[in-house]
Amino acid sequence: MSELANRPAVIAVLEEIAQWKSRADAEFNGSMADVQREEGALRRSIEEAQRQLVALAARRSELRDKQEMVALGAETRERAALRQGLADDRGIVEGRAALLEAALGAQERALRNMLRDPEVAGAVEEYEKFVEVEASLAVLPSGYRRAILDHHDKVRRRLEPVIAASNAGPPNLGLANVGVGVLFAVDPAEGVPEALVAVLPVPFAVCRDWAERREDLSSRFAYRVVAAISRLLTAVGAGEAPIQYTDVAGCLAVQVWLGDCDLQGDINERALEEIEALREEAAELSAAGIELYGLWVRAAMLADEEE
């Protein structure tokens, strides 16, 4: 077919349109290829990120499990440490109780030996007779009364070593001071407490066998701490709270139900104040080289592990 001498304008337009479309198609195909490459790369990145997320989730679970084991291990170790501390402190109190009883026995024997001296025994008898008639001296003539009083003063001076020995406190054992703790806990730990427990580093036998057991440093320790707890309860408005004595790890524990009380003041701070006051007044603890302190712990640490 021969070409037209004069091509119609429409053909040029159509060709131009075809070329424009061809260029657009090529640009589209190129852009789509780029999009598909980027999409593929993103999908691969997403798949990798998902794999990382799964791995991180597994790692998170492992870490949480590990942390739970750490928490359980720390609780177990803390409970064991507190119980070992109680056992050690109880051993110190019982050991020094035996030493103090021996020293007290020696002190008592020395006093008895002094009283066996005939001169001392006679002076004691005179002293006792004077005490019996002292109230009636006022009716005697002043000179006679003065002579009796002067004689009594001589007798008293002669007995001063005996009186000093009989009034002496417990002998100092000369041992290095060691700290011994009373453990306190309330439940719940936060908010208004419903229960208080105090664990003493003395054997539970002090309470269980009190009627048969000879009084010693452990029992006097218990008497003082129980009295301090009683003062504490009165101070915080729980003087009528029921008290129960029980065994915790072989030690004497004092349990108090506070749920029916309207507590006033800070029971934690007041408990430590009572222990500090007790430390100052307990001559037998000082003589045995025992420094008492109070320590607040979580109630769970005083419960048996299976609970």
ROPADREN-263212 format. One record per residue (C-alpha): x, y, z; residue in three letters. Coordinates in steps of 0.05 Angstrom, whole numbers, plus 5000, padded with zeros to 4 digits. Example, Ala and Ser with C-alpha at 12.3 -4.5 7.8 and 13.67 -1.06 7.14 Angstrom:
2
524649105156Ala 527349795143Ser 
//
This chain:
307
500050005000Met 502950664981Ser 503651205033Glu 499051785029Leu 502152405004Ala 498752795057Asn 497652415123Arg 491452585159Pro 492652975223Ala 488652475263Val 493851945248Ile 499352365278Ala 495052485339Val 493651745346Leu 500951575340Glu 502752105392Glu 497451815438Ile 500251115427Ala 507351355442Gln 504951725504Trp 501351095527Lys 507450665513Ser 511751135554Arg 506451135610Ala 506050375608Asp 513550315612Ala 513750815670Glu 508050435704Phe 511549765695Asn 517950045722Gly 514550365782Ser 510549735795Met 516949335794Ala 519949815844Asp 513649765887Val 513849005884Gln 521148995902Arg 519949455961Glu 513749065981Glu 517648415978Gly 523148726020Ala 518148986070Leu 514548316073Arg 521247986086Arg 522748516139Ser 515848406170Ile 516847656171Glu 523647756203Glu 520648246253Ala 515147746268Gln 520347216280Arg 524047696325Gln 517647856362Leu 516347116373Val 523447036397Ala 522747646443Leu 516147376470Ala 519546726486Ala 525447096518Arg 520647526558Arg 517146896583Ser 523946596601Glu 526047226638Leu 519447256676Arg 520046526695Asp 527246656717Lys 525147266757Gln 519646866791Glu 524846346809Met 529446896835Val 523747176877Ala 522046486904Leu 529346346917Gly 530247016952Ala 524146876995Glu 526646187012Thr 533546447028Arg 530747027069Glu 526346547108Arg 532146077119Ala 536746647140Ala 531646907190Leu 530546217219Arg 538046087223Gln 538746767257Gly 533446567307Leu 536845907320Ala 543646247328Asp 540746777375Asp 537046257415Arg 543645867421Gly 547146497446Ile 541746627499Val 541645907522Glu 549245867524Gly 549946497563Arg 544146297608Ala 548245707631Ala 554346137643Leu 550246657680Leu 546946127724Glu 553745857742Ala 556146567760Ala 549846697801Leu 550946037837Gly 558046247854Ala 555546917877Gln 550246587921Glu 555346107951Arg 560046687967Ala 554347038003Leu 552646408042Arg 559946338062Asn 559947048087Met 553646908128Leu 556846288159Arg 562046728193Asp 560046748267Pro 561447488274Glu 557247648212Val 551747178234Ala 551447518301Gly 551248198268Ala 545647978223Val 541647728283Glu 542748398318Glu 540648768256Tyr 534248368250Glu 532548478323Lys 533649228314Phe 528849238255Val 523548898299Glu 524049418355Val 525850038314Glu 518750308315Ala 518750308392Ser 525150698401Leu 521451358402Ala 518751208472Val 525751098501Leu 529851638535Pro 533952028485Ser 540751808514Gly 538751078513Tyr 535751148444Arg 542151488419Arg 546450918447Ala 542150398412Ile 542450778346Leu 549950868350Asp 550750128363His 546149958306His 550150418260Asp 556450028278Lys 552849368263Val 550349648197Arg 557449858177Arg 560049168195Arg 554648868150Leu 555649338091Glu 559648808051Pro 554148298064Val 548548788047Ile 552248997984Ala 553148267964Ala 545848097977Ser 543548697937Asn 548548607880Ala 545848507811Gly 547747927767Pro 555247857759Pro 558148097693Asn 560647517652Leu 565947937618Gly 564047687549Leu 564048077484Ala 557348397471Asn 553048057418Val 546548287386Gly 540347857395Val 533948027358Gly 526447987370Val 522947927303Leu 516448307292Phe 511348267236Ala 504348507222Val 499148247173Asp 497348557127Pro 503848937118Ala 500349537086Glu 494349897115Gly 491249747183Val 494449117213Pro 489848557236Glu 495048137270Ala 501748227304Leu 507047687317Val 513447747356Ala 518447167355Val 523347137413Leu 530146787409Pro 528446337468Val 526045617467Pro 518545497464Phe 519545057525Ala 519845707566Val 512345747555Cys 510545017548Arg 514344777609Asp 513945397651Trp 511245037713Ala 516944527715Glu 522544917683Arg 527545277727Arg 527746027716Glu 533846247678Asp 536146787629Leu 531646527574Ser 525446557618Ser 527147237646Arg 528347467574Phe 521447217555Ala 518147547616Tyr 521148217598Arg 519248187524Val 512147957538Val 511448537588Ala 514149017535Ala 509048747484Ile 503548857536Ser 505749577545Arg 506049657469Leu 498949407461Leu 496349867516Thr 499950457484Ala 496650347416Val 489650217443Gly 489849457439Ala 490649287513Gly 484848797510Glu 487048447446Ala 487347687453Pro 494347387458Ile 496646687439Gln 503446367450Tyr 505945887397Thr 512045547369Asp 515745847309Val 521945467289Ala 522845217360Gly 522445927388Cys 517146257430Leu 512446687388Ala 507247177414Val 501247257368Gln 496147817377Val 489547907341Trp 488548647326Leu 482648597279Gly 477648827332Asp 481849407357Cys 481950137339Asp 489450227335Leu 492450897354Gln 499451107336Gly 505050757299Asp 505650037325Ile 512149927287Asn 515750517317Glu 512850397387Arg 515149667386Ala 522349877373Leu 521850397428Glu 519649867477Glu 525449407458Ile 530349987466Glu 527550137535Ala 527949397554Leu 535249387532Arg 536749947580Glu 533249637640Glu 534948887634Ala 541048817680Ala 541548067668Glu 542048157593Leu 547448677602Ser 551248227650Ala 550947667598Ala 553548127543Gly 547048107504Ile 544748727466Glu 537448667448Leu 534648957384Tyr 528048927346Gly 527348767273Leu 521048837230Trp 520248307176Val 514848077129Arg 509747617162Ala 510647107105Ala 517847017127Met 515646747195Leu 510646247166Ala 512545537147Asp 514745487074Glu 509145027053Glu 504045547076Glu 
//
